[in-house]
Amino acid sequence: MILQSGARVAIAGAGAFGSATALILSRLGFVVTVFDPAAPGENASGVAAGMLAPAAEAVFDKVSRGHLAVLRRARERWTTFAEGLGVSIDRGGVAVEGDADFLAEVEAALVEAGARFERTPGGLFSDEDWRLDARQALAALRQAAIAAGATFDPRGVAAFADGQARLDDGAVLAFDALVVATGGGGRSLAPELAALTPIKGQILRLETSMAAGPVLRGKGVYIAPGPRPAVGATMEAGRDDREPDPAVAEPLRVAAERLRPELAGARAVIEVGVRASTVDGLPLVGPSRVAGVVLAAGARRNGWLLAPLVADMVAAYLTDADPGEDAAAFDPQRFEG
Ligand SMILES: Cc1cc2nc3c(=O)[nH]c(=O)nc-3n(C[C@H](O)[C@H](O)[C@H](O)COP(=O)(O)OP(=O)(O)OC[C@H]3O[C@@H](n4cnc5c(N)ncnc54)[C@H](O)[C@@H]3O)c2cc1C
């Protein structure tokens, strides 16, 4: 696809992928409209812990064990992407604590993944992982995209064909391209989205504060410190509802209190998001079989980490530039045939 500056691009989805893409495309001079019927932040991107965590993901999410190199590339892209956005990046790293068996298991996984780490008196520490405030970052991206000329429209995209986007209220608008950044939704927009499985995630926000420091990882839990520490997260494959389920989320609280007993008794609010994942844990990024459609979906547990990298790739596909070294790994058709 070769679009020139001034071309009209619709983006379905205002999560991390859609918002980062909106910003980059608007800055390139495209006329961008982001469609999303959900209120800002009412999506996986809004509830996420905001970790930009190549090391922890490669260790604690088995499907990502071989992905350290791409996850590191994605993290590095944040350095320039965050400039001037008002998004602050906490480079505090990740500390792992637990019994000797657990630490030995994590150390072996860190070695296997190739992540940088050191032993500490309390356990293990890696400086590889960073963090941002997801809600604040989403608002900042939206604001910056609007400042760069993008428009946000509270309608959904129902279909796209022959340069026409049909919206969920029946309106039909002309666009040169559609970027599908619908997370776990929007299945009718591209056949490749059938490769995605929803994974419900519940996360606790504690009504207490915890001094800034590295994200803590223990057996079955992480605690991201700050004014409302985040304790996460469940991985409920096949579920796409956003109903809080205290029985399923309770083990998180128990595990967090084992790690930091001083958190006992803090009021916890359950927040729920639905991730979308392929079987290899990498997203679908690139042209769809539907003419004029480019995919940016299937972020699994790493949508924040991957967002600027994916937005760059979408821009490259739209302008017929080189999408970079992750193009084959993210190819939306890689599961076909
Ligand atoms: C509990 C939890 C914790 C997480 N923690 C982290 C973390 O620490 N670090 C990290 O990197 N990632 C984390 N993630 C994963 C991350 O949140 C997701 O990978 C990422 O937010 C996905 O972004 P997205 O833009 O693809 O999708 P979403 O954020 O789901 O946004 C998709 C948007 O598309 C909209 N939409 C759907 N259909 C249509 C349509 N037809 N037309 C228009 N709009 C449509 C939806 O309303 C939604 O707003 C976490 C996820 C969960 C659930």
PDBQT file of the ligand as one rigid body, heavy atoms in Angstrom, charges set to zero:
ROOT
HETATM    1  C1  LIG A 401      -4.853  -7.270  33.829  1.00  0.00    +0.000 C 
HETATM    2  C2  LIG A 401      -3.944  -6.921  32.695  1.00  0.00    +0.000 A 
HETATM    3  C3  LIG A 401      -2.667  -6.459  32.935  1.00  0.00    +0.000 A 
HETATM    4  C4  LIG A 401      -1.822  -6.151  31.866  1.00  0.00    +0.000 A 
HETATM    5  N1  LIG A 401      -0.572  -5.655  32.131  1.00  0.00    +0.000 NA
HETATM    6  C5  LIG A 401       0.223  -5.301  31.104  1.00  0.00    +0.000 A 
HETATM    7  C6  LIG A 401       1.484  -4.733  31.328  1.00  0.00    +0.000 A 
HETATM    8  O1  LIG A 401       1.890  -4.543  32.485  1.00  0.00    +0.000 OA
HETATM    9  N2  LIG A 401       2.262  -4.393  30.266  1.00  0.00    +0.000 N 
HETATM   10  C7  LIG A 401       1.835  -4.577  28.968  1.00  0.00    +0.000 A 
HETATM   11  O2  LIG A 401       2.581  -4.254  28.035  1.00  0.00    +0.000 OA
HETATM   12  N3  LIG A 401       0.627  -5.107  28.722  1.00  0.00    +0.000 NA
HETATM   13  C8  LIG A 401      -0.172  -5.481  29.749  1.00  0.00    +0.000 A 
HETATM   14  N4  LIG A 401      -1.382  -6.032  29.524  1.00  0.00    +0.000 N 
HETATM   15  C9  LIG A 401      -1.750  -6.310  28.144  1.00  0.00    +0.000 C 
HETATM   16  C10 LIG A 401      -2.201  -5.065  27.481  1.00  0.00    +0.000 C 
HETATM   17  O3  LIG A 401      -3.160  -4.430  28.268  1.00  0.00    +0.000 OA
HETATM   18  C11 LIG A 401      -2.783  -5.411  26.125  1.00  0.00    +0.000 C 
HETATM   19  O4  LIG A 401      -1.884  -6.210  25.393  1.00  0.00    +0.000 OA
HETATM   20  C12 LIG A 401      -3.013  -4.115  25.354  1.00  0.00    +0.000 C 
HETATM   21  O5  LIG A 401      -3.672  -3.199  26.165  1.00  0.00    +0.000 OA
HETATM   22  C13 LIG A 401      -3.793  -4.377  24.119  1.00  0.00    +0.000 C 
HETATM   23  O6  LIG A 401      -3.950  -3.140  23.483  1.00  0.00    +0.000 OA
HETATM   24  P1  LIG A 401      -4.853  -3.025  22.211  1.00  0.00    +0.000 P 
HETATM   25  O7  LIG A 401      -4.844  -1.615  21.786  1.00  0.00    +0.000 OA
HETATM   26  O8  LIG A 401      -4.466  -4.077  21.236  1.00  0.00    +0.000 OA
HETATM   27  O9  LIG A 401      -6.305  -3.494  22.712  1.00  0.00    +0.000 OA
HETATM   28  P2  LIG A 401      -7.341  -2.854  23.739  1.00  0.00    +0.000 P 
HETATM   29  O10 LIG A 401      -6.694  -2.071  24.798  1.00  0.00    +0.000 OA
HETATM   30  O11 LIG A 401      -8.238  -3.978  24.137  1.00  0.00    +0.000 OA
HETATM   31  O12 LIG A 401      -8.154  -1.830  22.837  1.00  0.00    +0.000 OA
HETATM   32  C14 LIG A 401      -8.955  -2.276  21.772  1.00  0.00    +0.000 C 
HETATM   33  C15 LIG A 401     -10.052  -1.253  21.593  1.00  0.00    +0.000 C 
HETATM   34  O13 LIG A 401     -10.749  -1.593  20.401  1.00  0.00    +0.000 OA
HETATM   35  C16 LIG A 401     -12.104  -1.219  20.590  1.00  0.00    +0.000 C 
HETATM   36  N5  LIG A 401     -12.906  -1.918  19.588  1.00  0.00    +0.000 N 
HETATM   37  C17 LIG A 401     -13.243  -3.245  19.548  1.00  0.00    +0.000 A 
HETATM   38  N6  LIG A 401     -13.980  -3.496  18.456  1.00  0.00    +0.000 NA
HETATM   39  C18 LIG A 401     -14.101  -2.319  17.782  1.00  0.00    +0.000 A 
HETATM   40  C19 LIG A 401     -14.721  -1.946  16.563  1.00  0.00    +0.000 A 
HETATM   41  N7  LIG A 401     -15.377  -2.832  15.800  1.00  0.00    +0.000 N 
HETATM   42  N8  LIG A 401     -14.635  -0.662  16.160  1.00  0.00    +0.000 NA
HETATM   43  C20 LIG A 401     -13.960   0.256  16.905  1.00  0.00    +0.000 A 
HETATM   44  N9  LIG A 401     -13.346  -0.053  18.069  1.00  0.00    +0.000 NA
HETATM   45  C21 LIG A 401     -13.419  -1.324  18.488  1.00  0.00    +0.000 A 
HETATM   46  C22 LIG A 401     -12.398  -1.614  22.014  1.00  0.00    +0.000 C 
HETATM   47  O14 LIG A 401     -13.507  -0.895  22.518  1.00  0.00    +0.000 OA
HETATM   48  C23 LIG A 401     -11.091  -1.246  22.706  1.00  0.00    +0.000 C 
HETATM   49  O15 LIG A 401     -11.146   0.041  23.280  1.00  0.00    +0.000 OA
HETATM   50  C24 LIG A 401      -2.268  -6.325  30.549  1.00  0.00    +0.000 A 
HETATM   51  C25 LIG A 401      -3.561  -6.748  30.308  1.00  0.00    +0.000 A 
HETATM   52  C26 LIG A 401      -4.404  -7.047  31.352  1.00  0.00    +0.000 A 
HETATM   53  C27 LIG A 401      -5.807  -7.483  31.057  1.00  0.00    +0.000 C 
ENDROOT
TORSDOF 0
